Amino acid sequence: MIKPMVSANQKAAWVIFRHNKGAMIGLIVLCFILIMALIGPWIAPYDPAHQFNTSILVPPIWNDAGNFQYFFGTDDLGRDMLSRLLYGARLSLQLTFMVVLIAAFIGIVIGAAAAFINPTLRSLLMRIMDLLLSFPSLLLAIAIVAIIGPGLPNAIYAVVIVLVPQFVRITQSSISEELNKDYVMAAKLDGAKRLRLLTHHVWPNIIPALIVQLTFSFSTALLDIAALGFLGLGAQPPMAEWGTMLSESRAFIQFAPWTMTLPGLAIFLTVLSINLVGDGVRDALDPRLNR
């Protein structure tokens, strides 16, 4: 029996990724953020909801009026910004991972089924997916939350719905492309059933495309969750979520800019590092670069 060739050798892919300076910088920054999110509750100096009534809008320590007791200063309610950023990292990244993994599971299952169903039903399903993909992800998420109501659970549902079509499309198109290749045709002639074709022949060769899609979906999910929180449609105060922190500090941007700059910078660095890693993964797994 003719067996499929794996599209990217793991060792060669790592060599290519390692020589991508932008991807390595992104990986280092992302690992640092993940570590801070994991150990945040243990290293945060204060409870993120605790209010120091005598320390309202204290600047960070690099400001002449700063106080070393509050490394990144405090917000308008006297809450320690460093503690809220650390707790916010954990919450924001937890939500992001949960949303992406749920969307990936649903999308991959639907996409795999679509590749084997009746062509008419597949065409109808793909047109629905294309319709959903034609809307900007944030706009579609806002529309969904506006229909089902604001709140963190509904924001999670909305972002999942927004991400599912991306995984359906990439899974269906990748499987359909593989099904037309010679090694699959040979397996069919050898009597392989659909399930075996998918698990033993097609699946190993579509994993790189799914990994790339998964990587970029993290940045999309993080931005959408933060944006919904900023608009008051996602996480609600006093939750220490980066988007909600941005929303709460809008009124103080002129005379207390750190309250908005710090969570905004956290979102920017996280999304940038994810995108840099995603670019590196895409280049490393591109078969044309690994021949």
Secondary structure, 3 states (H helix, E strand, C coil): CCCCCCCCCHHHHHHHHHCCHHHHHHHHHHHHHHHHHHHHHHHCCCCCCCCCCCCCCCCCCCCCCCECCECCCECCCCCEHHHHHHHHHHHHHHHHHHHHHHHHHHHHHHHHHHCCCCHHHHHHHHHHHHHHHCCCHHHHHHHHHHHHCCCHHHHHHHHHHHHHHHHHHHHHHHHHHHHCCHHHHHHHHCCCCHHHHHHHHHHHHHHHHHHHHHHHHHHHHHHHHHHHHHCCCCCCCCCCCHHHHHHHCHHHCCCCCHHHHHHHHHHHHHHHHHHHHHHHHHHHHCHHHCC
